Amino acid sequence: MSHVLIVDDEEQIRWLLSRWLTGWGYEARVAVSANDALEQLAATPASIVLCDVMMPVHDGLWLTDQIRERWPATAVIMASGAQDMETVSATRKKGAVAFVPKPFGRETLRQALLRAAEVSQAALPC
């Protein structure tokens, strides 16, 4: 089972995503900010981080840099309502394995999670 940390500043999104992921068999945790996410990852690393791009204080791009540096085996999926090519390109450059545009459907998210799980497993040392 993959451990997924959901990072979003919107409570309703965290709640909905947590329900979806738990229903699909993932162990889902939530963080309200990038700093909260780092604290949680330090205590219990996650296989996958599903992160909003636009958040107060530190955005998802900043968080992705921190994750890449500290937990390179953790796969990052970025989500955003901003669907311009600049945002999508920035998430890829930071090392995100997938970008899902908000609002996204269940199947789009499920496919991104499957890809992230494959990347996370491949990054683990033998």
Secondary structure, 3 states (H helix, E strand, C coil): CCEEEEECCCHHHHHHHHHHHHHCCCEEEEECCHHHHHHHHHHCCCCEEEEECCCCCCCHHHHHHHHHHHCCCCEEEEEECCCCHHHHHHHHHCCCCEEEECCCCHHHHHHHHHHHHHHHHHHCCC
